[in-house]
Structures are given as C-alpha cells and as structure tokens.
Amino acid sequence: MELIDIIVIALAVFIVFAVIHYSITKKKKGKSTGCSGGCIGCSMSSQCSANKENNKK
C-alpha cells in the first residue's frame, strides 16, 4: 500500500465516523435525524410521530 492509499482510507473512515457522531449527537439533543418536517409531500405523513403529536393538540 502506498501513502496515498492510506490517506484516502483514513479520510473515508473519518468521514463515516463524523457522520455517525453528528447523527448520534443530534438524536441526543432531541432533534429529528431523518425528517425535515415537511409533512405535506411526505408519503409517510400518516405514520409520522411528530404529525400524530400535532394532531392531538
């Protein structure tokens, strides 16, 4: 393996771990990790927990 191969692999691993860390941190803060909140055009809006909470109010 050459030095450039090691650098590319290390960069790819860093990016994957950064995305995972960001997702976990966001979830711990109570923010949504997969929904942008635009329920009008969403095919899953009838099953969305945030939409169900809004309808109860």
All heavy atoms as TSV, in Angstrom:
chain	resi	resn	atom	element	x	y	z
A	1	MET	N	N	0.846	-1.190	0.000
A	1	MET	CA	C	0.000	0.000	0.000
A	1	MET	C	C	0.885	1.245	0.000
A	1	MET	O	O	1.837	1.331	0.757
A	1	MET	CB	C	-0.876	0.039	1.244
A	1	MET	CG	C	-2.182	-0.661	1.121
A	1	MET	SD	S	-3.074	-0.565	2.687
A	1	MET	CE	C	-4.508	0.267	2.172
A	2	GLU	N	N	0.457	2.171	-0.796
A	2	GLU	CA	C	1.205	3.412	-0.854
A	2	GLU	C	C	0.614	4.412	0.129
A	2	GLU	O	O	-0.477	4.221	0.665
A	2	GLU	CB	C	1.154	3.972	-2.270
A	2	GLU	CG	C	1.905	3.117	-3.269
A	2	GLU	CD	C	1.991	3.769	-4.626
A	2	GLU	OE1	O	1.872	5.006	-4.694
A	2	GLU	OE2	O	2.174	3.035	-5.602
A	3	LEU	N	N	1.338	5.486	0.343
A	3	LEU	CA	C	0.926	6.510	1.301
A	3	LEU	C	C	-0.424	7.120	0.916
A	3	LEU	O	O	-1.277	7.350	1.773
A	3	LEU	CB	C	1.994	7.594	1.403
A	3	LEU	CG	C	1.698	8.730	2.373
A	3	LEU	CD1	C	1.551	8.190	3.791
A	3	LEU	CD2	C	2.771	9.778	2.308
A	4	ILE	N	N	-0.649	7.354	-0.377
A	4	ILE	CA	C	-1.903	7.966	-0.814
A	4	ILE	C	C	-3.094	7.044	-0.525
A	4	ILE	O	O	-4.180	7.523	-0.165
A	4	ILE	CB	C	-1.832	8.356	-2.317
A	4	ILE	CG1	C	-3.038	9.216	-2.694
A	4	ILE	CG2	C	-1.773	7.140	-3.193
A	4	ILE	CD1	C	-3.003	10.585	-2.122
A	5	ASP	N	N	-2.896	5.735	-0.628
A	5	ASP	CA	C	-3.963	4.783	-0.308
A	5	ASP	C	C	-4.346	4.876	1.168
A	5	ASP	O	O	-5.524	4.863	1.523
A	5	ASP	CB	C	-3.529	3.353	-0.632
A	5	ASP	CG	C	-3.312	3.133	-2.120
A	5	ASP	OD1	O	-3.959	3.841	-2.920
A	5	ASP	OD2	O	-2.493	2.255	-2.469
A	6	ILE	N	N	-3.363	4.960	2.018
A	6	ILE	CA	C	-3.597	5.056	3.455
A	6	ILE	C	C	-4.324	6.366	3.787
A	6	ILE	O	O	-5.252	6.389	4.594
A	6	ILE	CB	C	-2.271	4.938	4.229
A	6	ILE	CG1	C	-1.678	3.540	4.017
A	6	ILE	CG2	C	-2.476	5.218	5.710
A	6	ILE	CD1	C	-0.272	3.374	4.540
A	7	ILE	N	N	-3.920	7.454	3.127
A	7	ILE	CA	C	-4.563	8.742	3.374
A	7	ILE	C	C	-6.027	8.716	2.934
A	7	ILE	O	O	-6.904	9.192	3.647
A	7	ILE	CB	C	-3.779	9.875	2.664
A	7	ILE	CG1	C	-2.414	10.054	3.324
A	7	ILE	CG2	C	-4.567	11.170	2.673
A	7	ILE	CD1	C	-1.490	10.989	2.574
A	8	VAL	N	N	-6.303	8.138	1.771
A	8	VAL	CA	C	-7.679	8.061	1.262
A	8	VAL	C	C	-8.544	7.202	2.174
A	8	VAL	O	O	-9.675	7.572	2.506
A	8	VAL	CB	C	-7.692	7.539	-0.191
A	8	VAL	CG1	C	-9.105	7.214	-0.641
A	8	VAL	CG2	C	-7.056	8.548	-1.123
A	9	ILE	N	N	-8.042	6.070	2.614
A	9	ILE	CA	C	-8.800	5.193	3.514
A	9	ILE	C	C	-9.042	5.886	4.846
A	9	ILE	O	O	-10.155	5.838	5.391
A	9	ILE	CB	C	-8.059	3.852	3.705
A	9	ILE	CG1	C	-8.097	3.052	2.398
A	9	ILE	CG2	C	-8.694	3.040	4.840
A	9	ILE	CD1	C	-7.221	1.821	2.400
A	10	ALA	N	N	-8.038	6.552	5.386
A	10	ALA	CA	C	-8.196	7.259	6.659
A	10	ALA	C	C	-9.223	8.375	6.536
A	10	ALA	O	O	-10.046	8.581	7.435
A	10	ALA	CB	C	-6.855	7.819	7.123
A	11	LEU	N	N	-9.211	9.087	5.421
A	11	LEU	CA	C	-10.180	10.157	5.190
A	11	LEU	C	C	-11.602	9.602	5.087
A	11	LEU	O	O	-12.541	10.165	5.664
A	11	LEU	CB	C	-9.820	10.937	3.926
A	11	LEU	CG	C	-10.687	12.137	3.600
A	11	LEU	CD1	C	-10.572	13.186	4.716
A	11	LEU	CD2	C	-10.267	12.740	2.279
A	12	ALA	N	N	-11.771	8.492	4.394
A	12	ALA	CA	C	-13.085	7.870	4.264
A	12	ALA	C	C	-13.610	7.403	5.629
A	12	ALA	O	O	-14.784	7.607	5.957
A	12	ALA	CB	C	-13.025	6.699	3.292
A	13	VAL	N	N	-12.747	6.794	6.419
A	13	VAL	CA	C	-13.140	6.340	7.759
A	13	VAL	C	C	-13.503	7.537	8.635
A	13	VAL	O	O	-14.499	7.498	9.366
A	13	VAL	CB	C	-12.006	5.500	8.396
A	13	VAL	CG1	C	-12.275	5.236	9.865
A	13	VAL	CG2	C	-11.845	4.196	7.643
A	14	PHE	N	N	-12.741	8.609	8.550
A	14	PHE	CA	C	-13.029	9.814	9.322
A	14	PHE	C	C	-14.399	10.383	8.962
A	14	PHE	O	O	-15.160	10.772	9.837
A	14	PHE	CB	C	-11.940	10.867	9.098
A	14	PHE	CG	C	-12.257	12.188	9.733
A	14	PHE	CD1	C	-12.122	12.354	11.101
A	14	PHE	CD2	C	-12.720	13.248	8.974
A	14	PHE	CE1	C	-12.436	13.570	11.706
A	14	PHE	CE2	C	-13.027	14.466	9.552
A	14	PHE	CZ	C	-12.883	14.626	10.928
A	15	ILE	N	N	-14.703	10.431	7.668
A	15	ILE	CA	C	-15.998	10.966	7.227
A	15	ILE	C	C	-17.145	10.111	7.740
A	15	ILE	O	O	-18.153	10.635	8.231
A	15	ILE	CB	C	-16.027	11.096	5.690
A	15	ILE	CG1	C	-15.082	12.206	5.244
A	15	ILE	CG2	C	-17.439	11.354	5.177
A	15	ILE	CD1	C	-14.867	12.283	3.750
A	16	VAL	N	N	-17.004	8.801	7.672
A	16	VAL	CA	C	-18.057	7.907	8.172
A	16	VAL	C	C	-18.272	8.121	9.668
A	16	VAL	O	O	-19.411	8.251	10.133
A	16	VAL	CB	C	-17.708	6.432	7.870
A	16	VAL	CG1	C	-18.632	5.487	8.608
A	16	VAL	CG2	C	-17.772	6.176	6.370
A	17	PHE	N	N	-17.210	8.167	10.442
A	17	PHE	CA	C	-17.346	8.371	11.885
A	17	PHE	C	C	-17.893	9.753	12.212
A	17	PHE	O	O	-18.657	9.912	13.166
A	17	PHE	CB	C	-16.021	8.127	12.609
A	17	PHE	CG	C	-15.727	6.673	12.834
A	17	PHE	CD1	C	-14.637	6.079	12.227
A	17	PHE	CD2	C	-16.532	5.901	13.641
A	17	PHE	CE1	C	-14.364	4.741	12.425
A	17	PHE	CE2	C	-16.276	4.555	13.853
A	17	PHE	CZ	C	-15.193	3.969	13.238
A	18	ALA	N	N	-17.548	10.759	11.434
A	18	ALA	CA	C	-18.073	12.113	11.662
A	18	ALA	C	C	-19.583	12.152	11.426
A	18	ALA	O	O	-20.322	12.768	12.200
A	18	ALA	CB	C	-17.369	13.114	10.758
A	19	VAL	N	N	-20.049	11.484	10.389
A	19	VAL	CA	C	-21.483	11.439	10.103
A	19	VAL	C	C	-22.219	10.692	11.205
A	19	VAL	O	O	-23.283	11.138	11.667
A	19	VAL	CB	C	-21.741	10.791	8.726
A	19	VAL	CG1	C	-23.207	10.484	8.526
A	19	VAL	CG2	C	-21.229	11.688	7.623
A	20	ILE	N	N	-21.674	9.587	11.658
A	20	ILE	CA	C	-22.299	8.817	12.749
A	20	ILE	C	C	-22.325	9.651	14.029
A	20	ILE	O	O	-23.340	9.692	14.727
A	20	ILE	CB	C	-21.555	7.483	12.965
A	20	ILE	CG1	C	-21.790	6.569	11.766
A	20	ILE	CG2	C	-22.011	6.803	14.250
A	20	ILE	CD1	C	-20.925	5.319	11.775
A	21	HIS	N	N	-21.239	10.317	14.354
A	21	HIS	CA	C	-21.169	11.145	15.559
A	21	HIS	C	C	-22.185	12.279	15.491
A	21	HIS	O	O	-22.876	12.569	16.470
A	21	HIS	CB	C	-19.758	11.705	15.735
A	21	HIS	CG	C	-19.616	12.575	16.934
A	21	HIS	ND1	N	-19.763	13.944	16.884
A	21	HIS	CD2	C	-19.356	12.279	18.231
A	21	HIS	CE1	C	-19.608	14.448	18.079
A	21	HIS	NE2	N	-19.356	13.461	18.920
A	22	TYR	N	N	-22.284	12.927	14.338
A	22	TYR	CA	C	-23.244	14.018	14.154
A	22	TYR	C	C	-24.680	13.515	14.348
A	22	TYR	O	O	-25.484	14.164	15.009
A	22	TYR	CB	C	-23.075	14.614	12.759
A	22	TYR	CG	C	-24.093	15.673	12.427
A	22	TYR	CD1	C	-24.012	16.935	12.985
A	22	TYR	CD2	C	-25.134	15.410	11.552
A	22	TYR	CE1	C	-24.931	17.921	12.687
A	22	TYR	CE2	C	-26.064	16.381	11.251
A	22	TYR	CZ	C	-25.962	17.633	11.813
A	22	TYR	OH	O	-26.891	18.592	11.516
A	23	SER	N	N	-24.968	12.353	13.804
A	23	SER	CA	C	-26.313	11.788	13.921
A	23	SER	C	C	-26.649	11.449	15.374
A	23	SER	O	O	-27.742	11.738	15.852
A	23	SER	CB	C	-26.417	10.538	13.056
A	23	SER	OG	O	-27.683	9.966	13.152
A	24	ILE	N	N	-25.718	10.845	16.080
A	24	ILE	CA	C	-25.940	10.482	17.487
A	24	ILE	C	C	-26.094	11.734	18.339
A	24	ILE	O	O	-26.980	11.808	19.190
A	24	ILE	CB	C	-24.789	9.591	17.998
A	24	ILE	CG1	C	-24.855	8.219	17.329
A	24	ILE	CG2	C	-24.836	9.452	19.520
A	24	ILE	CD1	C	-23.658	7.338	17.611
A	25	THR	N	N	-25.240	12.736	18.115
A	25	THR	CA	C	-25.327	13.980	18.875
A	25	THR	C	C	-26.662	14.681	18.638
A	25	THR	O	O	-27.293	15.174	19.571
A	25	THR	CB	C	-24.174	14.923	18.485
A	25	THR	OG1	O	-22.940	14.238	18.680
A	25	THR	CG2	C	-24.185	16.188	19.316
A	26	LYS	N	N	-27.091	14.704	17.405
A	26	LYS	CA	C	-28.361	15.332	17.056
A	26	LYS	C	C	-29.531	14.600	17.715
A	26	LYS	O	O	-30.453	15.219	18.226
A	26	LYS	CB	C	-28.515	15.330	15.535
A	26	LYS	CG	C	-29.564	16.239	15.011
A	26	LYS	CD	C	-29.495	16.285	13.486
A	26	LYS	CE	C	-30.605	17.122	12.937
A	26	LYS	NZ	N	-30.610	17.133	11.485
A	27	LYS	N	N	-29.468	13.281	17.742
A	27	LYS	CA	C	-30.538	12.494	18.356
A	27	LYS	C	C	-30.574	12.704	19.873
A	27	LYS	O	O	-31.642	12.801	20.467
A	27	LYS	CB	C	-30.372	11.022	18.023
A	27	LYS	CG	C	-31.534	10.180	18.485
A	27	LYS	CD	C	-31.467	8.781	17.952
A	27	LYS	CE	C	-32.686	8.039	18.418
A	27	LYS	NZ	N	-33.151	7.097	17.457
A	28	LYS	N	N	-29.412	12.799	20.512
A	28	LYS	CA	C	-29.358	13.015	21.958
A	28	LYS	C	C	-29.923	14.379	22.343
A	28	LYS	O	O	-30.468	14.536	23.426
A	28	LYS	CB	C	-27.926	12.891	22.468
A	28	LYS	CG	C	-27.457	11.468	22.593
A	28	LYS	CD	C	-26.064	11.407	23.184
A	28	LYS	CE	C	-25.599	9.979	23.332
A	28	LYS	NZ	N	-24.257	9.898	23.910
A	29	LYS	N	N	-29.785	15.356	21.449
A	29	LYS	CA	C	-30.329	16.686	21.705
A	29	LYS	C	C	-31.836	16.742	21.461
A	29	LYS	O	O	-32.454	17.765	21.698
A	29	LYS	CB	C	-29.624	17.721	20.839
A	29	LYS	CG	C	-28.203	17.979	21.255
A	29	LYS	CD	C	-27.559	19.055	20.396
A	29	LYS	CE	C	-26.137	19.319	20.835
A	29	LYS	NZ	N	-25.497	20.352	19.999
A	30	GLY	N	N	-32.396	15.645	20.975
A	30	GLY	CA	C	-33.833	15.581	20.760
A	30	GLY	C	C	-34.290	16.093	19.418
A	30	GLY	O	O	-35.477	16.265	19.187
A	31	LYS	N	N	-33.360	16.304	18.523
A	31	LYS	CA	C	-33.716	16.774	17.192
A	31	LYS	C	C	-33.931	15.575	16.282
A	31	LYS	O	O	-33.369	14.509	16.483
A	31	LYS	CB	C	-32.624	17.679	16.642
A	31	LYS	CG	C	-32.451	18.940	17.449
A	31	LYS	CD	C	-31.408	19.839	16.853
A	31	LYS	CE	C	-31.253	21.095	17.705
A	31	LYS	NZ	N	-30.231	21.970	17.183
A	32	SER	N	N	-34.737	15.767	15.278
A	32	SER	CA	C	-35.031	14.708	14.328
A	32	SER	C	C	-33.803	14.405	13.488
A	32	SER	O	O	-33.075	15.299	13.089
A	32	SER	CB	C	-36.181	15.135	13.429
A	32	SER	OG	O	-36.408	14.165	12.440
A	33	THR	N	N	-33.578	13.130	13.199
A	33	THR	CA	C	-32.437	12.754	12.385
A	33	THR	C	C	-32.823	12.397	10.963
A	33	THR	O	O	-31.964	12.324	10.103
A	33	THR	CB	C	-31.710	11.547	13.001
A	33	THR	OG1	O	-32.645	10.489	13.173
A	33	THR	CG2	C	-31.090	11.900	14.319
A	34	GLY	N	N	-34.090	12.169	10.684
A	34	GLY	CA	C	-34.437	11.737	9.346
A	34	GLY	C	C	-35.556	12.512	8.706
A	34	GLY	O	O	-35.827	12.366	7.528
A	35	CYS	N	N	-36.220	13.365	9.438
A	35	CYS	CA	C	-37.381	14.060	8.907
A	35	CYS	C	C	-37.088	15.554	8.836
A	35	CYS	O	O	-36.610	16.150	9.781
A	35	CYS	CB	C	-38.590	13.824	9.808
A	35	CYS	SG	S	-40.081	14.630	9.231
A	36	SER	N	N	-37.437	16.140	7.691
A	36	SER	CA	C	-37.207	17.572	7.550
A	36	SER	C	C	-38.393	18.388	8.038
A	36	SER	O	O	-38.322	19.597	8.124
A	36	SER	CB	C	-36.923	17.910	6.094
A	36	SER	OG	O	-38.052	17.590	5.304
A	37	GLY	N	N	-39.501	17.722	8.334
A	37	GLY	CA	C	-40.665	18.408	8.872
A	37	GLY	C	C	-41.675	18.839	7.826
A	37	GLY	O	O	-42.702	19.400	8.148
A	38	GLY	N	N	-41.417	18.569	6.571
A	38	GLY	CA	C	-42.351	18.920	5.504
A	38	GLY	C	C	-43.325	17.782	5.266
A	38	GLY	O	O	-43.151	16.998	4.348
A	39	CYS	N	N	-44.350	17.693	6.075
A	39	CYS	CA	C	-45.251	16.544	6.023
A	39	CYS	C	C	-46.241	16.585	4.854
A	39	CYS	O	O	-46.861	15.582	4.547
A	39	CYS	CB	C	-46.035	16.442	7.328
A	39	CYS	SG	S	-44.998	16.062	8.743
A	40	ILE	N	N	-46.375	17.710	4.193
A	40	ILE	CA	C	-47.363	17.819	3.125
A	40	ILE	C	C	-47.044	16.853	1.985
A	40	ILE	O	O	-47.918	16.149	1.501
A	40	ILE	CB	C	-47.440	19.270	2.604
A	40	ILE	CG1	C	-48.018	20.172	3.688
A	40	ILE	CG2	C	-48.286	19.361	1.346
A	40	ILE	CD1	C	-47.964	21.650	3.348
A	41	GLY	N	N	-45.808	16.785	1.563
A	41	GLY	CA	C	-45.445	15.943	0.435
A	41	GLY	C	C	-44.891	14.589	0.829
A	41	GLY	O	O	-44.475	13.819	-0.026
A	42	CYS	N	N	-44.891	14.281	2.089
A	42	CYS	CA	C	-44.277	13.037	2.569
A	42	CYS	C	C	-45.258	11.873	2.467
A	42	CYS	O	O	-46.401	11.965	2.902
A	42	CYS	CB	C	-43.824	13.206	4.018
A	42	CYS	SG	S	-43.017	11.746	4.689
A	43	SER	N	N	-44.790	10.760	1.921
A	43	SER	CA	C	-45.651	9.584	1.800
A	43	SER	C	C	-45.856	8.882	3.137
A	43	SER	O	O	-46.766	8.076	3.276
A	43	SER	CB	C	-45.056	8.602	0.794
A	43	SER	OG	O	-43.789	8.168	1.237
A	44	MET	N	N	-45.035	9.197	4.123
A	44	MET	CA	C	-45.137	8.566	5.443
A	44	MET	C	C	-45.801	9.481	6.467
A	44	MET	O	O	-45.740	9.222	7.656
A	44	MET	CB	C	-43.740	8.178	5.943
A	44	MET	CG	C	-43.001	7.187	5.073
A	44	MET	SD	S	-43.781	5.584	5.049
A	44	MET	CE	C	-43.401	5.015	6.675
A	45	SER	N	N	-46.465	10.546	6.016
A	45	SER	CA	C	-47.004	11.534	6.947
A	45	SER	C	C	-48.078	10.953	7.866
A	45	SER	O	O	-48.238	11.396	8.988
A	45	SER	CB	C	-47.563	12.731	6.184
A	45	SER	OG	O	-48.655	12.344	5.386
A	46	SER	N	N	-48.794	9.937	7.421
A	46	SER	CA	C	-49.829	9.344	8.273
A	46	SER	C	C	-49.228	8.527	9.406
A	46	SER	O	O	-49.870	8.287	10.420
A	46	SER	CB	C	-50.760	8.469	7.450
A	46	SER	OG	O	-50.048	7.378	6.908
A	47	GLN	N	N	-47.976	8.106	9.259
A	47	GLN	CA	C	-47.314	7.291	10.277
A	47	GLN	C	C	-46.279	8.059	11.075
A	47	GLN	O	O	-45.617	7.510	11.932
A	47	GLN	CB	C	-46.645	6.094	9.605
A	47	GLN	CG	C	-47.642	5.198	8.905
A	47	GLN	CD	C	-46.967	4.100	8.115
A	47	GLN	OE1	O	-45.758	4.115	7.942
A	47	GLN	NE2	N	-47.750	3.170	7.637
A	48	CYS	N	N	-46.144	9.333	10.809
A	48	CYS	CA	C	-45.132	10.164	11.450
A	48	CYS	C	C	-45.532	10.474	12.890
A	48	CYS	O	O	-46.640	10.926	13.151
A	48	CYS	CB	C	-44.956	11.460	10.664
A	48	CYS	SG	S	-43.745	12.575	11.357
A	49	SER	N	N	-44.603	10.270	13.822
A	49	SER	CA	C	-44.917	10.535	15.233
A	49	SER	C	C	-45.087	12.021	15.493
A	49	SER	O	O	-45.923	12.425	16.297
A	49	SER	CB	C	-43.822	9.953	16.131
A	49	SER	OG	O	-42.591	10.569	15.854
A	50	ALA	N	N	-44.314	12.863	14.825
A	50	ALA	CA	C	-44.448	14.311	15.022
A	50	ALA	C	C	-45.801	14.780	14.504
A	50	ALA	O	O	-46.445	15.646	15.111
A	50	ALA	CB	C	-43.334	15.054	14.296
A	51	ASN	N	N	-46.277	14.238	13.413
A	51	ASN	CA	C	-47.560	14.607	12.844
A	51	ASN	C	C	-48.690	14.155	13.763
A	51	ASN	O	O	-49.669	14.856	13.950
A	51	ASN	CB	C	-47.725	13.988	11.447
A	51	ASN	CG	C	-48.873	14.600	10.678
A	51	ASN	OD1	O	-49.358	15.675	11.010
A	51	ASN	ND2	N	-49.301	13.925	9.632
A	52	LYS	N	N	-48.568	12.983	14.366
A	52	LYS	CA	C	-49.589	12.483	15.286
A	52	LYS	C	C	-49.662	13.365	16.537
A	52	LYS	O	O	-50.729	13.625	17.047
A	52	LYS	CB	C	-49.285	11.029	15.682
A	52	LYS	CG	C	-49.549	10.063	14.564
A	52	LYS	CD	C	-49.213	8.640	14.970
A	52	LYS	CE	C	-49.391	7.697	13.809
A	52	LYS	NZ	N	-49.019	6.335	14.151
A	53	GLU	N	N	-48.511	13.823	17.030
A	53	GLU	CA	C	-48.483	14.703	18.211
A	53	GLU	C	C	-49.147	16.033	17.892
A	53	GLU	O	O	-49.864	16.594	18.719
A	53	GLU	CB	C	-47.049	14.920	18.684
A	53	GLU	CG	C	-46.426	13.697	19.320
A	53	GLU	CD	C	-44.969	13.906	19.649
A	53	GLU	OE1	O	-44.467	15.038	19.532
A	53	GLU	OE2	O	-44.311	12.914	20.034
A	54	ASN	N	N	-48.914	16.562	16.698
A	54	ASN	CA	C	-49.530	17.832	16.300
A	54	ASN	C	C	-51.029	17.692	16.142
A	54	ASN	O	O	-51.778	18.635	16.429
A	54	ASN	CB	C	-48.918	18.347	14.991
A	54	ASN	CG	C	-47.503	18.846	15.195
A	54	ASN	OD1	O	-47.123	19.191	16.307
A	54	ASN	ND2	N	-46.741	18.891	14.133
A	55	ASN	N	N	-51.506	16.543	15.698
A	55	ASN	CA	C	-52.939	16.335	15.507
A	55	ASN	C	C	-53.681	16.179	16.829
A	55	ASN	O	O	-54.867	16.412	16.899
A	55	ASN	CB	C	-53.197	15.117	14.609
A	55	ASN	CG	C	-52.830	15.379	13.166
A	55	ASN	OD1	O	-52.774	16.522	12.729
A	55	ASN	ND2	N	-52.548	14.310	12.425
A	56	LYS	N	N	-52.980	15.755	17.884
A	56	LYS	CA	C	-53.614	15.578	19.195
A	56	LYS	C	C	-53.920	16.914	19.840
A	56	LYS	O	O	-54.814	17.029	20.640
A	56	LYS	CB	C	-52.697	14.768	20.121
A	56	LYS	CG	C	-52.630	13.305	19.761
A	56	LYS	CD	C	-51.715	12.575	20.723
A	56	LYS	CE	C	-51.582	11.106	20.353
A	56	LYS	NZ	N	-50.676	10.409	21.268
A	57	LYS	N	N	-53.171	17.949	19.498
A	57	LYS	CA	C	-53.324	19.257	20.136
A	57	LYS	C	C	-54.533	19.991	19.657
A	57	LYS	O	O	-55.180	19.884	18.776
A	57	LYS	CB	C	-52.081	20.118	19.883
A	57	LYS	CG	C	-50.877	19.564	20.593
A	57	LYS	CD	C	-49.679	20.441	20.338
A	57	LYS	CE	C	-48.460	19.864	21.067
A	57	LYS	NZ	N	-47.279	20.644	20.834
